Amino acid sequence: MPPRGRPPHPSRARSRTAAPATSSAPEPTESRKLFRVAGLAAVSALFAHEPERVERLFFEERLKPAVGAYCKAMAGARKPYRMVEADELAKVAGTVLHGGVVALMAPRTLPLFDTEVARRAAEPLLILDGVGNPHNLGAILRTAAFFGLPRVLVSDHPGQALPSEAAYRVAEGGFEWVALERAPALPAVLKRLRASHRVFGTALDQSRPTVDAGALTGWRGKQGAKPPAVVLGNEEDGIPPATLAACEAVLTIPGSGRVQSLNVAATAAILIHALAAG
């Protein structure tokens, strides 16, 4: 056994009783009970914010220096960690796009959005109503974390993507920095939110007056000005009519006209930048 307070050498970790008994990856049924977070950026953010959630850690030899502190934390918590070959790590991760390290954690539950808390915080909001591609969700959370947007809401739209292993991989740690909350019955939530926020829906709606992203800036420091809340809709169908009707204004991003619209993650990046700038 290594001296107290020092983690065992990764090669010795294979024989730890808490680690898998053989050199093979965990059985698929075992892995599915836990949520797989892949990539050094995402795993590092997880250890920085909630290391206690990590139940297992697997990594390639090339990342041994980068994950040394995480191995020490796992040893202190008496949880298994192992250095493995690339093919074994791909089995653990369920993909070859694992970035050399995978943490298995207990799945999170999304808290419910509280309009009263949002009123007191007076922060801008981004709201997703039917954004269905998990890669888009991950990209949006990564952008929100990059620009410091504190909170993103997701509706109960049947097509709405929720946190997944694919979304975590694309987010590069964004899920650890941004509060992601549920907002069921979104049209009703938006009507209540209008008491404290100015609510915009993004749409190509020629029947309603539109504003551009400039409307999201300049509210900080203005007495009586409300922070903006912006709704993004489904990649194919846009914002549902009931949701759009609950918005105070329609927001568009002017373009060249050569293509009709941007990818939703690209749209979100422009709007998040404006929201964070205030």
TIKOL-881244 format. One line per 2 residues: their letters; for each residue x, y, z of C-alpha. Coordinates in nm, 4 decimals. Example, Ala and Ser with C-alpha at 12.3 -4.5 7.8 and 13.67 -1.06 7.14 Angstrom:
2
AS = 1.2300 -0.4500 0.7800  1.3670 -0.1060 0.7140
END
This chain:
278
MP = 0.0000 0.0000 0.0000  0.1279 0.3547 -0.0691
PR = 0.1989 0.5907 0.2223  -0.1077 0.7597 0.3692
GR = -0.2147 1.0701 0.1802  -0.0580 0.9667 -0.1486
PP = -0.2595 0.8092 -0.4326  -0.1473 0.4686 -0.5523
HP = 0.0404 0.4538 -0.8789  -0.2161 0.4112 -1.1593
SR = -0.0659 0.0765 -1.2541  -0.1356 -0.0483 -0.9030
AR = -0.4888 0.0806 -0.9150  -0.5828 -0.2189 -1.1287
SR = -0.5468 -0.4445 -0.8275  -0.7473 -0.2258 -0.5902
TA = -1.0478 -0.4147 -0.4585  -1.2705 -0.1170 -0.5338
AP = -1.1698 -0.1203 -0.9009  -1.3080 -0.3617 -1.1594
AT = -1.1709 -0.7071 -1.0874  -1.0310 -0.7656 -1.4368
SS = -0.8653 -0.5527 -1.7012  -1.1807 -0.5471 -1.9131
AP = -1.4126 -0.2475 -1.9186  -1.7218 -0.2442 -1.6955
EP = -2.0163 -0.4406 -1.8248  -2.2471 -0.2247 -2.0398
TE = -2.5332 -0.2670 -1.7941  -2.3104 -0.1349 -1.5153
SR = -2.1955 0.1658 -1.7188  -2.5493 0.2623 -1.8115
KL = -2.6362 0.3142 -1.4442  -2.3937 0.6052 -1.4364
FR = -2.3578 0.9083 -1.6617  -2.0412 0.9172 -1.8726
VA = -1.8554 1.2491 -1.8953  -1.5740 1.2402 -2.1524
GL = -1.2911 1.4769 -2.2360  -1.0389 1.6563 -2.0170
AA = -1.2206 1.9916 -2.0157  -1.5531 1.8382 -1.9088
VS = -1.3937 1.6073 -1.6501  -1.1822 1.8922 -1.5102
AL = -1.4890 2.1130 -1.4704  -1.6715 1.8291 -1.2955
FA = -1.3879 1.7807 -1.0457  -1.3676 2.1569 -0.9923
HE = -1.7359 2.1889 -0.9031  -1.8698 1.8568 -0.7794
PE = -1.5919 1.6006 -0.7323  -1.8132 1.4043 -0.4972
RV = -2.0393 1.3132 -0.7905  -1.7625 1.1192 -0.9649
ER = -1.7932 0.7461 -0.8965  -1.5282 0.6087 -1.1360
LF = -1.2434 0.7509 -1.3388  -1.0695 0.5985 -1.6427
FE = -0.7866 0.7543 -1.8421  -0.5143 0.6862 -2.0956
ER = -0.1467 0.6913 -1.9981  -0.0825 1.0099 -2.1975
LK = -0.3139 1.2008 -1.9618  -0.1655 1.0639 -1.6390
PA = 0.0045 1.3971 -1.5497  -0.3138 1.5940 -1.6190
VG = -0.5376 1.3742 -1.4019  -0.2982 1.3157 -1.1118
AY = -0.4924 1.5430 -0.8769  -0.8177 1.3695 -0.9727
CK = -0.6673 1.0293 -0.8963  -0.5643 1.1624 -0.5560
AM = -0.9188 1.2832 -0.4937  -1.0598 0.9457 -0.5969
AG = -0.8148 0.7660 -0.3697  -0.9135 0.9917 -0.0801
AR = -1.2795 0.9123 -0.1434  -1.1969 0.5402 -0.1751
KP = -1.3414 0.5293 -0.5252  -1.1944 0.3359 -0.8202
YR = -0.9809 0.4872 -1.0930  -0.7750 0.3171 -1.3619
MV = -0.5311 0.3818 -1.6386  -0.6480 0.1852 -1.9446
EA = -0.5670 0.1361 -2.3094  -0.7453 0.3417 -2.5771
DE = -0.9645 0.0548 -2.6964  -1.0793 -0.0198 -2.3436
LA = -1.1518 0.3474 -2.2798  -1.3642 0.3560 -2.5949
KV = -1.5732 0.0716 -2.4491  -1.6145 0.2598 -2.1219
AG = -1.7047 0.5840 -2.3015  -1.9246 0.4230 -2.5658
TV = -1.7394 0.6279 -2.8280  -1.3892 0.6790 -2.9624
LH = -1.4425 1.0536 -2.9100  -1.3518 1.0368 -2.5428
GG = -1.0517 1.2699 -2.5336  -0.8461 1.0283 -2.3262
VV = -1.0407 1.0457 -2.0010  -1.3883 0.9424 -1.8837
AL = -1.5580 1.0039 -1.5496  -1.8706 0.8159 -1.4482
MA = -2.1050 1.0145 -1.2290  -2.4520 0.9866 -1.0825
PR = -2.7040 1.1547 -1.3172  -2.8289 1.4973 -1.2197
TL = -3.1889 1.6095 -1.1973  -3.2812 1.9479 -1.3430
PL = -3.4251 2.1907 -1.0879  -3.7475 2.3759 -1.1577
FD = -3.7216 2.7369 -1.2703  -3.8570 2.9871 -1.0175
TE = -3.9758 3.3199 -1.1606  -3.9506 3.4869 -0.8197
VA = -3.5854 3.3908 -0.7870  -3.5299 3.5204 -1.1418
RR = -3.6954 3.8500 -1.0511  -3.4612 3.9027 -0.7550
AA = -3.1528 3.8026 -0.9533  -3.2347 4.0404 -1.2409
EP = -3.0204 3.8395 -1.4832  -3.0678 3.7871 -1.8581
LL = -3.2078 3.4484 -1.9585  -3.1830 3.2174 -2.2569
IL = -3.4756 2.9788 -2.2984  -3.4797 2.6719 -2.5236
DG = -3.8186 2.5494 -2.6415  -3.7680 2.2377 -2.8505
VG = -3.3988 2.2560 -2.9420  -3.3725 1.8873 -3.0184
NP = -3.0148 1.8128 -3.1208  -2.7969 1.7241 -2.8179
HN = -2.4914 1.8636 -2.9978  -2.6699 2.1974 -3.0324
LG = -2.7593 2.1884 -2.6630  -2.3969 2.1185 -2.5741
AI = -2.2699 2.3953 -2.8016  -2.5165 2.6422 -2.6495
LR = -2.4075 2.5546 -2.2942  -2.0426 2.5894 -2.3952
TA = -2.1099 2.9362 -2.5388  -2.3124 3.0380 -2.2323
AF = -2.0247 2.9356 -2.0050  -1.7700 3.1143 -2.2261
FG = -1.9566 3.4460 -2.2087  -2.0634 3.4054 -1.8459
LP = -2.4365 3.3721 -1.8966  -2.5457 3.2278 -1.5623
RV = -2.8681 3.0472 -1.6487  -3.0369 2.8604 -1.9348
LV = -3.3904 2.7210 -1.9258  -3.5360 2.4249 -2.1142
SD = -3.9063 2.3730 -2.1726  -4.1116 2.0551 -2.1592
HP = -4.1413 2.0514 -2.5398  -4.1458 1.6826 -2.6424
GQ = -3.8558 1.7417 -2.8810  -3.6363 1.9295 -2.6342
AL = -3.2900 1.7793 -2.5849  -3.1890 1.7292 -2.2230
PS = -2.8431 1.6724 -2.0728  -2.6877 1.3665 -2.2345
EA = -2.3434 1.2192 -2.2744  -2.3219 1.3642 -2.6266
AY = -2.4263 1.7100 -2.5059  -2.1722 1.6975 -2.2214
RV = -1.8964 1.6016 -2.4643  -1.9705 1.8992 -2.6909
AE = -2.0184 2.1409 -2.3990  -1.6539 2.1000 -2.2886
GG = -1.7456 2.1589 -1.9229  -2.0202 2.4146 -1.9874
FE = -2.2755 2.2189 -1.7854  -2.0693 2.2781 -1.4704
WV = -2.0690 2.6562 -1.5095  -2.4259 2.7288 -1.6220
AL = -2.7405 2.6611 -1.4202  -2.9734 2.4548 -1.6411
ER = -3.3336 2.4561 -1.5191  -3.6709 2.3203 -1.6312
AP = -3.9549 2.5534 -1.7279  -4.2636 2.3387 -1.7941
AL = -4.5799 2.4987 -1.9343  -4.3554 2.7611 -2.0897
PA = -4.6211 3.0028 -2.2246  -4.7570 3.0479 -1.8712
VL = -4.4043 3.0880 -1.7342  -4.3280 3.3578 -1.9913
KR = -4.6406 3.5522 -1.9026  -4.5306 3.5584 -1.5377
LR = -4.1739 3.6372 -1.6355  -4.2817 3.9493 -1.8216
AS = -4.3308 4.1201 -1.4845  -3.9521 4.1221 -1.4348
HR = -3.8032 4.0622 -1.7829  -3.8570 4.1762 -2.1391
VF = -3.9349 3.8542 -2.3262  -3.8265 3.8090 -2.6884
GT = -3.9016 3.5223 -2.9239  -3.6751 3.4486 -3.2197
AL = -3.8793 3.3876 -3.5341  -3.9251 3.4705 -3.8996
DQ = -4.2664 3.6256 -3.8429  -4.3572 3.8901 -4.0978
SR = -4.6888 3.9606 -3.9259  -4.5273 4.1138 -3.6160
PT = -4.2821 4.4030 -3.5789  -3.9291 4.2757 -3.5236
VD = -3.6161 4.4025 -3.3497  -3.2552 4.2913 -3.3870
AG = -3.0005 4.1717 -3.1310  -2.9168 4.5305 -3.0410
AL = -3.2379 4.5361 -2.8377  -3.0716 4.3002 -2.5884
TG = -2.8023 4.5478 -2.4879  -2.7992 4.8746 -2.2987
WR = -3.0403 4.7759 -2.0218  -2.7797 4.7578 -1.7437
GK = -2.7621 5.0797 -1.5471  -3.0896 5.2130 -1.6836
QG = -3.3385 5.2801 -1.4097  -3.6505 5.0679 -1.4566
AK = -3.5036 4.8699 -1.7471  -3.5811 4.4987 -1.7455
PP = -3.3226 4.2327 -1.8266  -3.4003 4.0452 -2.1487
AV = -3.5147 3.6845 -2.1802  -3.4798 3.5267 -2.5249
VL = -3.6560 3.2126 -2.6490  -3.5073 2.9853 -2.9165
GN = -3.7210 2.7207 -3.0836  -3.6925 2.3868 -3.2575
EE = -3.4389 2.3501 -3.5395  -3.7093 2.2582 -3.7937
DG = -4.0352 2.4097 -3.6706  -3.9213 2.7102 -3.4686
IP = -4.1035 2.8368 -3.1622  -4.4499 2.6884 -3.1003
PA = -4.7302 2.9404 -3.1646  -4.8418 2.9477 -2.7991
TL = -4.4891 3.0282 -2.6869  -4.4439 3.2995 -2.9491
AA = -4.7773 3.4553 -2.8509  -4.6509 3.4854 -2.4919
CE = -4.3464 3.6857 -2.6036  -4.3545 4.0647 -2.6018
AV = -4.1488 4.1099 -2.9183  -4.0037 3.9117 -3.2053
LT = -3.6280 3.9243 -3.2522  -3.4417 3.8532 -3.5759
IP = -3.0778 3.8615 -3.6832  -3.0428 4.0418 -4.0173
GS = -2.8364 3.8577 -4.2779  -2.7451 3.8707 -4.6433
GR = -3.0584 3.6841 -4.7482  -2.8586 3.4172 -4.9264
VQ = -2.9774 3.1568 -4.6755  -3.2930 3.1786 -4.4692
SL = -3.1517 3.1310 -4.1212  -2.8600 3.0299 -3.9005
NV = -2.8087 2.7046 -3.7161  -2.9691 2.7409 -3.3728
AA = -2.6341 2.7076 -3.1931  -2.4880 2.9854 -3.4097
TA = -2.7933 3.2021 -3.3433  -2.7577 3.1333 -2.9725
AI = -2.3910 3.2380 -2.9793  -2.4789 3.5804 -3.1232
LI = -2.7619 3.6320 -2.8790  -2.5672 3.5077 -2.5752
HA = -2.2902 3.7524 -2.6544  -2.5462 4.0328 -2.6617
LA = -2.7165 3.9100 -2.3428  -2.3888 3.8875 -2.1525
AG = -2.2806 4.2322 -2.2725  -2.5991 4.3856 -2.1379
END
